[in-house]
Amino acid sequence: MLRLINLTLLILFPVAWFAPMLRAGLLPLFGLSEISVMSGLQSLWRTDVPLALVVTFLALFAPYIKTIGLALIHFGLLRRKVLPILHVLGKLAMADVFLIAIYIVVVKGVGLATVETAWGLYLFTGCVLGSMIVGHLTQKKSATRG
């Protein structure tokens, strides 16, 4: 069952990257533009390359490498000794969700813009949490095998 859930995450993560996470606009009267992980990264790469590198790693590489690593472990192609490293990658991926949450709180606090969460934020958060749970259960299963 862990294999199936993990393989599903390999499909859902890219969907989450392109899904609308936020709808933001200057005033509600002018309509809201949708922001996804990818559109946010595109904007960051044009304005702040160091931050774009960090967010690209946190949002794309960390969760996907962890998910691929878990799949390799599930199919016996990678040693279980790398589980602690994969666990750290999962925590880093969750940091990206935290950054998005801070962005929402800051923008709403200023009061000049309208920000609404969209389904992609929940999908991305669910993928990251799902990956963390799969990692935890894989580690627990590995410990019982000894």
Beta strands, then each sheet from edge to edge (+ up, - down):
strand 1: 22-25
strand 2: 33-35
strand 3: 114-117
sheet 1: 2+ 1- 3+
end
